[in-house]
Amino acid sequence: MPGGKMFSCRGSITVSVAMITLLLLGVPFAEPYRDGKFGARAVLGRIRERRLERIQLRQRFLIASNEAYNDYSMDYRDDVRSAAENNETASESKGEDYEMNITDSLEEVRRTPLLPTALLDTLKPSPRRSMFENKIIFRFYHGGNLTKQTTMIEDDRLLNGTECTLDEPFALIVHGWRENCYEVPWVLNLRENLHLHRGGCVACMDYSSFSSGGYGGLVGVFRDIRDVLLHFLLQLQYEGIQFERTFLFGFSFGAQLSLDVGNRIGGQQLEAIDTCDMAGPGFDSDRAFKQVDFRNAAKNVQCIHTSIDKGTKFPNKCHQNWRMGQCGLRQAAAGPPPKGSHGLCPIFYNLAFKYQFLAQPKPTECLVLSEVATYPRNYRMGYMETRKSAVRGELFAQTSDVYPYTVFTNPYNIFEYGF
């Protein structure tokens, strides 16, 4: 019995000390303890600490505050997943890719997304989208060599293993119908030209799994392929690639992909987009396309037109609208595909790295759809021209049927071929 009393006394002392401690700490903690939220808030506190540590570690990878993808420069999914595993009452991420839904407790460390809802909707996961992301391959080249092939479905950073660095310029090639990144001559030539004259990292979007079939079917999945390209560029921005040093080139169907994605990013964030004979069939008849303007897709958008049957009938949507040969409708050098008037466009573009397709006065037989551009002396078509920012409107350049297809007709445009 005395032993029992002694035990009772010790128990009373222990309980009393515990009660006093709870009373002293009750002001800040009583309510969450009573509601069963103390554990969740402690876990969320650790989430905030981890996030601050990650911000410090990744400071040099953060995206400039004026870029649309800025609010997704950090990925909370791993943190929230850890919180859910440690405490079932902690908040969980309900979205994937770039859409997050975090508890109100994290609102103080999370900014309001700048990406429009319509853009976020295109990035939501789905079985259909996964199918396209699994079959579209992105090939990275550095120093002229293939360094990586990957898809958006693979669980790895895009730049890992590419040898590309964040302080280099980035270029992306988007091919056309029935083409690919590894055996089409103009793609190989352009990749080499960009390596020699631009440097940095060069990538190619290979969607040949879908472009090798009928054209009508390809147009039917335009939005699906476009969304993969959009996801690719936004992921690169997340990893630290700067849009103001990002250049896109697209041919035909690939031109439409490049321009539409540039418009969806908006704000002229991309450095530049050059396109060759953007596809007309399947697009010209679309009411929305007729009204679209691509001058918001990049700081400079240069569009080159060479055909009337496969290219668009609306050659007036870009900063510089080049109409090659006979008013941009046909070329004297045109032959059987793939070197018809349409297929000659990327050939002209590659030749323009060495030879000069100079702007010339508008031929009298050509009708214009917008203002004719005023241009400086020896103003040339292509990547190598450095005075694009001062020229806006429609431009004309004659072509011949003899390699390298240039025509010297303007006595004020004196130049050398550069042999």
C-alpha positions, 0 to 999 in steps of 0.5 A: 500500500505505501508503495502504491501511494508513492506511485500515485504521488509520482503520477500526480506530480508527472501529470501536474507538470504535463498540465502546467506545460500544456497550459503555458504552451496553450496559447499558440498550440491549443487550437491546432492540437485540439483540432488534430492539425498540429502534426500537419502544420509541423510538416508544412513548416518543414515544407517551407524550410525545404523550399527556401533551401531549394530556392537558395540552391537553384538561385541561378536557375530561377526565371526572370520575373517578367516571363510567363512561366516564372511562377513554375520555376520551382516544383512543389510536387516532391515536397507535398508528396513527402508531406502526404506520406508523413501525415495524412492530414497534410495537403497533397498536390492534385495536379500534374505537370505545371498546375498545383493546388497547395493548401492555404498554409502555403499561400504566403510562399506561392505567387498567383500563376501568370499562365492563362487557364487555357494554357494550363488546360493544355498541359493537364495529363491525359492518356491521349497526351501521354501517347503523343509525348511518348512518341515524339522525340527531341534530339539534342546536338552540341558541338555538331554531335548528337548528345541525347535523344529523349521524350517528354514522358521520360523521368529526367531533366531535358538538359541532362546529358546534352552538354548544353549549358544555360549561358549558350543560345538555344535553337530548335528545328521543327520539320514538316510533313513526311520528314524527320530529324535524321535523314532529311537533307535540309534539316541536316544542313540547317543543323550544321549552319546553326552550329557554325553561325550561331553555336550553342545548343541545337535541338530537333523535334521529331514527330515523324511517328505522326507525320509519316501518314496522310496529311489530313490525319496530321492536321487532325492531331495538330493541337496534340503535337503543338501541346507537346512542343509547348510543354517542351519549351516550358520545361526548358524554361523551367530548367533555366533556358532563357527565351530571349536566347531561344530561336525556332525554325519551322518548315510547312506544318512545322512552321504552323507549329512553331508560330502557334506555340510562340503565340501561346507563349506570347509577349514576344518572349522568344528571341526569334522565329523563322519559318519557311512556307507555312502550310496552307491546306487545313489552315487557310480555311480555318476562320480563326487562322485567317484572323491570327497575327504571328507578330506576338510570337517572338521579338522578330518573326520572319516568314518566307513564302515560295508556293501557292499550292502547299503554302499559305495564301495569307503571306502577311502575318509576320514582321518580315513577309518574304515573297520569293520568286514569282510573288511568293507563288512559284519558283523557276527552279521548281521540279518534282517533289521534294524540290517543288516550289514548296520544298525549295523554301528550306533549301533557299534558307540554307543557301542564304547563310552563304549567298544573298537573296536580296530584297528588291522593288516589288514586281508590278505583277505582284499584289500585296496584302499589307504594307510593302517594307522599306529596307536598307541597302543590301537587305537580305533574306535569312538568318544572317541579316542583322537589321531585322528590327528596322524592317516591317512588311512585305519583301520581294526577292527574285530567284532563278533556276540555276544554283544557288538560285539568286538573281542580281537585278538591283544595281544598288544591291552590290554584293559578292557571292562569297566563294 
